[in-house]
Amino acid sequence: MAADISGVITLKGTPPPEQFLPLDPLCVKLHGDKKPATRFWNTGKGNGLADVFVHIKSGLKPSDIPAPSKQPVVLDQSKCEYLPYVVGLQTGQTLEVRNSDPVLHNVHPTPVVDGNKEQNLAQLPMGPAVKFVFEKPEILLRIKCDIHPWMFAYVGVVEHPFFAVTDKNGAFTVKNVPPGEYVLEIFHRKGGKQEKKISVGADGIKAVDFKVEVPK
Ligand SMILES: [Cu+2]
């Protein structure tokens, strides 16, 4: 049986209003009547908080950690926004950035951890995917677009595959975790980090819930 860690992260408090993105005319056209906004505090059912990066911070033995998956983690550029906004990635795993837009983008990871490489790659409209690999853990590593100053995505890079990002209702599942004692950490860009000690048995552990407060 898979030992999964699952829970729900909810938001406490009222976040400041989101701001409309200052789109240029080409990107406005892709949106029609819709006016996209920042995604600082995305909440869903029951005030569940989306886009929280969840990972095992400590407790894993080296023998518990498999080689990075050959499957890339995919980020798309759609209507001049990165989708998803937050993803997780194992060190050594490929991050594949696609361009589904009929416009030029410029993909620019801006890591701050030594050993992770800053790169800056122009990407033609609907052009081939560009690929990145990061060697060091970094939470969260920022990706920006140099052509569209409102475009950002964030990548939680860790040394193992035991991570998740909360869905639109704040739910997460970290899959196939070896039984053991761990510290589980959550990180939200605006709401900061928290951790919990957990004990994962052969059946996993459920209801590892957190509340993130809007900073005062
Ligand atoms: Cu762009």
Residues whose N, C-alpha, C, O or C-beta is under 5 A from the ligand:
A	BS01	CU	L104 H105 N106 C145 I147 H148 M151
